[in-house]
Amino acid sequence: MVEAAGSEPDLERVIVVGTGLAGVRTCHELRERGYAGELVLLGAEPHRPYDRPPLSKAFLADEAKAVDPALNQRWYAGADLRLGVTATRVRPGVLDTTAGELRWDALVLAVGATPARLPGTDGGPVGHVLRTLDDATRLRAALVAGARVVVIGAGWIGAELTTAALRRGCAVTVLEAGPTPLALPLGETVGSRTAPWYAQAGATLRCGTRVAGVDDAGVVLDGGERLDADVVVQGIGVRRELGWLAGSGIEVDAGVVTDESCRTTLTGVYAVGDCAARWSPRANRRFRLEHWDDALRAPAVVAGAILGDPTASYDPVPYVWSEQFGRFVQWVGWRDGEPAVWRGDPSATTGWAAGWLDGEGRLTGFLAVDRPRDLLQARRVIDVGRVVNPDRLANPDVPVKEA
């Protein structure tokens, strides 16, 4: 656990590092709560703040559409926006950057994460990943009709990358080291129900397949098999570039360690968004919630904590959504093992869902495919810890809230 430190009594300058959704929303929440001091927003990229979810969806899939991922400028209009500036070291009250030292009374780390890459694939034609606007622009230019595309990874981002490439007329092969798509977040049973989506959409899916190397001609698999490709895209997760925090007094453990109020182990410093590993009293463990919903909601807690609100705390039910192969997939909660309840027929063309229960019969996790109303109700049921009737939950004609 992180020992919560008190907020600074006099705030003349707050610095937010990171111009993604979490950083921009932190600026907005501070102003909304009456903070009138100096507010500096630093971004390492040259672009004005933009939203990331459209990059793997409409922006990537359809060049003809004028998709603008820019974030609402009103959210950061009250901040001194400084682009092309990278933070390099944190000291008590001082932030070192590529543009010089900056004094701070409160510091918010919203630096996100960077895509994981296979060794030796840091650039060139085999170096495609998707995280930034520049990544998406380069990849969109490469996804021309008829291109042979290999996507490495069949998780959330891999499925979205495959969907976009297919829409652009590419021939797509997906390589997944696990036994099924989405096996890590959702388990093999659910993952196996999503595997047919790839073939139905026109992609080739190969699970249990490990990549030995990537070169300019394509991919080499364990065992020596080669797959020729014009484009190779890696969707194998993210990592946090936090080495610059060494010696700062800020604890790092697969993310910036925080309490439920987003406070770090250095007084006056907070972390939010993908870079944070936040303590959850509800689950009695630490979470890294690498999704848009968390970046949208957690900044309100950060702003409250900075301004001394004793009630500022954040312990949500995790929520993820994805658009893949013409389906709207939503996941909420936590899972332990495989689902206890199936709601609807996963082999049918209509939507379906799956639910996870704990030992006392409480709903703890819920996956919905094209059933957004079910998901909304399940989220509320999980939040209050309600016991459900499995037979009623399995009946798609019974509202989840009445199960």
C-alpha positions in Angstrom: 0.0 0.0 0.0 1.1 3.6 -0.6 1.0 5.8 2.5 -1.1 8.8 1.5 0.5 12.1 1.8 -1.4 15.3 2.4 -1.9 17.9 -0.4 0.2 21.0 -0.6 -1.5 23.9 1.3 -0.4 26.5 -1.3 -0.5 25.6 -4.9 1.1 28.1 -7.2 2.1 25.7 -10.0 0.7 22.3 -11.0 2.6 20.5 -13.8 0.9 17.7 -15.8 3.2 15.4 -17.8 1.4 13.8 -20.7 -1.1 15.2 -23.3 -3.2 12.0 -23.7 -6.8 11.8 -22.4 -5.7 11.4 -18.7 -3.4 14.4 -18.7 -5.9 16.7 -20.5 -8.8 15.6 -18.3 -6.7 16.3 -15.2 -6.2 19.9 -16.4 -9.9 20.2 -17.0 -10.9 18.8 -13.6 -8.5 21.1 -11.8 -10.0 24.2 -13.4 -13.5 22.9 -12.9 -12.8 22.6 -9.2 -11.6 26.1 -8.9 -7.8 25.8 -9.1 -6.7 29.3 -10.3 -2.9 28.9 -10.2 -0.4 28.2 -12.9 -1.1 25.0 -14.8 1.5 23.6 -17.2 0.7 20.7 -19.6 3.8 19.0 -21.1 3.7 16.7 -24.2 6.6 14.9 -25.7 4.8 14.7 -29.1 4.6 17.7 -31.4 0.9 17.2 -31.9 -1.9 19.0 -30.0 -3.7 16.6 -27.7 -5.6 13.8 -29.4 -7.7 10.7 -28.5 -6.2 7.3 -29.1 -9.2 4.9 -29.7 -10.1 6.3 -33.1 -6.5 5.5 -34.3 -7.2 1.7 -34.4 -10.7 2.1 -35.7 -12.1 4.7 -38.1 -8.9 6.6 -38.6 -7.0 3.5 -39.6 -9.7 1.7 -41.5 -11.1 4.4 -43.8 -8.7 7.0 -45.3 -11.6 8.6 -47.1 -13.3 9.6 -43.9 -12.1 12.9 -42.4 -11.6 11.3 -38.9 -10.2 13.9 -36.5 -8.9 12.4 -33.3 -8.3 15.8 -31.6 -9.4 16.1 -28.0 -11.8 18.9 -27.0 -9.6 22.0 -26.7 -11.8 23.4 -24.0 -10.5 20.7 -21.7 -7.0 22.1 -21.8 -7.7 25.8 -22.7 -6.8 26.8 -19.1 -3.3 25.2 -19.3 0.0 26.4 -20.6 0.5 23.8 -23.3 4.1 23.0 -24.1 4.7 20.5 -26.9 7.9 18.6 -27.8 9.1 18.6 -24.2 10.2 15.4 -22.5 10.5 14.9 -18.7 13.9 13.5 -17.7 14.0 13.5 -13.9 11.9 14.2 -10.9 13.2 15.8 -7.7 11.2 17.2 -4.8 9.7 20.4 -6.1 11.6 20.3 -9.4 11.0 18.6 -12.8 14.0 18.3 -15.2 12.9 18.4 -18.8 14.5 18.7 -22.2 13.5 22.4 -22.1 15.1 23.0 -18.7 14.0 22.8 -15.0 10.5 23.5 -13.9 9.4 24.1 -10.3 6.3 22.4 -9.1 4.0 22.4 -6.1 2.0 19.4 -7.4 3.1 17.1 -10.2 0.9 14.7 -12.2 2.4 11.8 -14.2 0.2 10.9 -17.1 2.9 9.6 -19.4 1.1 6.5 -20.7 2.9 3.5 -22.1 4.7 2.5 -25.2 4.1 -0.6 -27.4 6.1 -3.7 -26.7 8.2 -4.9 -29.6 9.9 -8.1 -30.6 13.7 -7.8 -30.3 15.3 -6.2 -33.3 12.2 -4.6 -34.7 12.5 -1.0 -33.6 12.1 0.6 -37.0 11.9 0.2 -40.7 9.3 -1.7 -42.7 8.9 -4.3 -40.0 8.6 -1.9 -37.1 4.9 -1.1 -37.3 3.1 -0.7 -33.9 0.1 1.4 -33.1 0.1 3.9 -30.3 0.6 7.4 -31.6 -0.9 9.5 -34.4 2.4 9.2 -36.3 2.2 5.4 -35.9 -1.3 5.4 -37.3 -0.5 7.7 -40.2 2.4 5.5 -41.3 0.5 2.3 -40.9 -2.5 3.6 -42.8 -0.3 4.5 -45.7 1.1 1.0 -45.8 -2.3 -0.8 -45.7 -3.1 -0.6 -49.4 -5.5 -3.0 -51.1 -3.9 -6.3 -51.8 -1.0 -5.9 -49.3 0.0 -9.0 -47.4 -0.3 -8.2 -43.8 0.8 -10.2 -40.8 -0.6 -9.1 -37.4 1.3 -10.5 -34.4 -1.1 -10.8 -31.4 -4.8 -11.6 -31.3 -5.7 -9.5 -28.2 -7.9 -6.4 -28.1 -5.6 -4.3 -30.3 -4.7 -7.2 -32.7 -8.3 -7.8 -33.5 -8.9 -4.1 -34.2 -5.8 -3.9 -36.4 -7.0 -7.0 -38.3 -10.5 -5.5 -38.7 -9.0 -2.2 -40.1 -6.6 -4.0 -42.5 -9.4 -6.2 -43.9 -11.6 -3.1 -44.5 -8.7 -1.6 -46.5 -8.6 -4.7 -48.8 -5.5 -6.4 -47.3 -4.8 -10.1 -47.0 -4.3 -10.7 -43.3 -2.7 -13.5 -41.3 -2.9 -13.2 -37.5 -0.3 -15.0 -35.4 -1.2 -15.6 -31.7 1.2 -17.3 -29.3 -1.7 -18.3 -26.9 -4.2 -21.1 -27.5 -7.0 -18.7 -28.5 -7.6 -15.0 -29.1 -8.1 -13.0 -25.9 -7.0 -15.9 -23.8 -5.2 -13.7 -21.3 -7.9 -11.2 -20.5 -11.0 -13.5 -21.0 -9.8 -17.1 -20.8 -9.6 -19.9 -23.4 -13.3 -20.8 -23.4 -14.4 -17.3 -24.3 -11.5 -16.8 -26.6 -12.4 -20.0 -28.6 -15.9 -18.4 -29.2 -14.3 -15.4 -30.8 -11.8 -17.4 -33.0 -14.3 -18.0 -35.8 -14.8 -14.3 -36.3 -11.4 -14.1 -38.0 -12.2 -16.6 -40.8 -15.7 -15.2 -41.2 -14.2 -11.8 -41.9 -11.6 -13.2 -44.3 -8.5 -13.4 -42.1 -6.3 -16.4 -41.4 -5.8 -17.0 -37.7 -3.0 -19.2 -36.4 -3.0 -19.8 -32.6 -0.2 -21.5 -30.6 2.2 -19.9 -33.1 5.4 -18.2 -31.8 7.5 -15.7 -33.9 11.2 -16.3 -33.9 12.1 -13.2 -35.9 11.0 -10.5 -38.3 12.9 -9.1 -41.2 12.2 -6.9 -44.3 10.6 -9.9 -46.1 8.2 -11.0 -43.4 8.1 -13.2 -40.4 10.1 -16.3 -39.3 8.3 -18.7 -37.0 9.7 -21.1 -34.4 10.7 -24.1 -36.4 11.9 -22.1 -39.4 8.7 -21.5 -41.4 8.7 -18.2 -43.2 5.6 -16.0 -43.9 6.2 -13.4 -46.6 4.6 -10.1 -45.8 4.5 -6.5 -47.1 3.4 -5.2 -43.7 4.1 -6.6 -40.2 2.2 -5.1 -37.3 2.9 -5.9 -33.7 0.1 -5.9 -31.2 1.7 -7.7 -28.3 1.0 -5.3 -25.4 2.7 -2.3 -23.9 5.5 -1.4 -21.5 6.1 1.6 -19.3 9.2 3.7 -19.9 9.8 4.8 -16.3 13.5 4.5 -15.9 13.8 8.3 -15.7 12.1 8.1 -12.3 15.0 6.2 -10.7 16.2 7.8 -7.6 13.2 10.1 -7.3 11.5 8.4 -4.3 8.6 7.4 -6.6 8.1 3.6 -6.3 7.7 1.8 -9.6 6.4 -1.8 -9.9 5.3 -2.5 -13.4 3.8 1.0 -13.3 3.9 4.0 -11.0 2.7 2.7 -7.6 -0.2 4.7 -6.2 -2.9 4.5 -3.5 -6.6 4.7 -4.3 -6.4 8.5 -4.5 -3.7 8.3 -7.2 -0.9 9.5 -4.8 2.6 8.2 -5.4 5.2 7.6 -2.7 6.7 11.0 -3.2 4.7 13.8 -1.6 2.9 16.0 -4.1 3.3 13.6 -7.0 0.3 11.8 -8.5 0.0 9.3 -11.4 -3.0 8.6 -13.6 -3.8 6.6 -16.8 -1.8 3.8 -18.4 1.4 4.5 -16.4 -0.3 4.1 -13.0 -0.5 0.9 -10.9 -3.3 1.8 -8.5 -4.3 0.1 -5.4 -7.9 -1.3 -5.3 -9.4 -1.8 -1.9 -12.3 -3.6 -3.5 -10.2 -6.3 -5.1 -7.4 -6.1 -2.5 -4.7 -5.9 -5.2 -3.1 -3.5 -7.6 -4.4 -2.8 -11.1 -3.0 -1.3 -14.3 -6.1 -0.3 -16.2 -4.8 0.5 -19.7 -8.1 1.7 -21.1 -9.9 4.8 -22.2 -12.6 4.6 -19.5 -10.0 4.8 -16.7 -8.2 7.7 -18.4 -11.5 9.6 -18.6 -12.7 9.0 -15.0 -9.6 8.9 -12.8 -8.5 12.5 -13.3 -11.4 13.8 -11.3 -10.0 11.9 -8.3 -6.5 13.3 -9.0 -7.7 16.8 -9.1 -9.7 16.3 -5.9 -6.7 14.9 -4.1 -4.4 17.7 -5.2 -6.9 20.3 -3.9 -7.2 18.6 -0.6 -10.5 16.8 -0.9 -10.4 14.1 1.9 -13.0 12.0 0.0 -11.0 11.7 -3.2 -10.8 8.0 -3.9 -11.1 5.9 -7.0 -11.9 2.2 -7.0 -14.0 1.5 -10.1 -15.2 -1.7 -11.7 -12.8 -2.1 -14.7 -14.4 -1.6 -18.1 -13.0 -2.3 -21.6 -14.7 -2.0 -25.0 -13.6 -2.9 -28.5 -15.0 -2.8 -32.0 -13.9 -5.9 -34.0 -15.2 -7.7 -37.1 -18.5 -5.7 -37.0 -19.1 -6.5 -33.4 -19.2 -4.3 -30.3 -17.4 -6.2 -27.5 -17.6 -5.0 -23.9 -16.0 -6.4 -20.8 -16.5 -5.3 -17.2 -15.2 -6.5 -13.8 -12.8 -9.3 -13.0 -12.6 -12.9 -13.8 -11.4 -16.0 -11.9 -11.4 -19.0 -14.3 -13.9 -19.6 -17.0 -17.5 -18.1 -17.1 -20.2 -19.7 -14.9 -23.1 -18.5 -17.1 -23.7 -18.2 -20.8 -26.4 -15.8 -21.9 -27.5 -16.4 -25.4 -25.9 -18.6 -28.1 -22.3 -17.5 -29.0 -22.6 -19.4 -32.3 -25.7 -17.4 -33.4 -25.5 -14.2 -35.4 -27.3 -12.3 -32.6 -25.5 -10.9 -29.6 -24.5 -13.0 -26.6 -22.9 -12.6 -23.2 -21.1 -14.5 -20.5 -20.9 -14.0 -16.7 -18.5 -14.9 -13.9 -19.6 -15.5 -10.4 -17.7 -15.7 -7.1 -18.1 -18.4 -4.5 -21.1 -16.6 -3.0 -22.9 -16.2 -6.3 -22.1 -12.5 -6.8 -21.6 -11.4 -10.3 -17.9 -10.4 -10.7 -17.3 -10.2 -14.4 -19.4 -9.9 -17.5 -18.6 -10.0 -21.3 -21.2 -8.6 -23.7 -21.1 -9.0 -27.5 -23.6 -6.7 -29.2 -25.6 -6.4 -26.0 -24.8 -3.0 -24.6 -27.9 -2.8 -22.4 -26.9 -6.0 -20.7 -23.4 -4.6 -20.0 -24.7 -1.4 -18.5 -26.9 -3.3 -16.1 -24.2 -5.8 -15.3 -21.8 -3.1 -14.5 -24.2 -1.7 -11.8 -24.8 -5.2 -10.4 -21.1 -5.9 -10.1 -20.5 -2.5 -8.5 -23.0 -3.2 -5.7 -21.9 -6.8 -5.2 -25.3 -8.3 -5.9 -25.9 -12.1 -5.9 -27.6 -13.3 -9.0 -29.7 -16.3 -10.0 -27.7 -18.2 -12.7 -30.7 -19.6 -14.4 -32.3 -16.2 -14.8 -29.0 -14.6 -15.8 -28.7 -17.2 -18.6 -32.1 -16.2 -20.0 -31.4 -13.3 -22.5 -35.0 -12.3 -22.2 -34.6 -11.5 -18.5 -33.0 -8.1 -17.9 -29.6 -8.5 -16.1 -30.8 -6.2 -13.3 -33.7 -8.6 -12.6 -31.6 -11.7 -12.5 
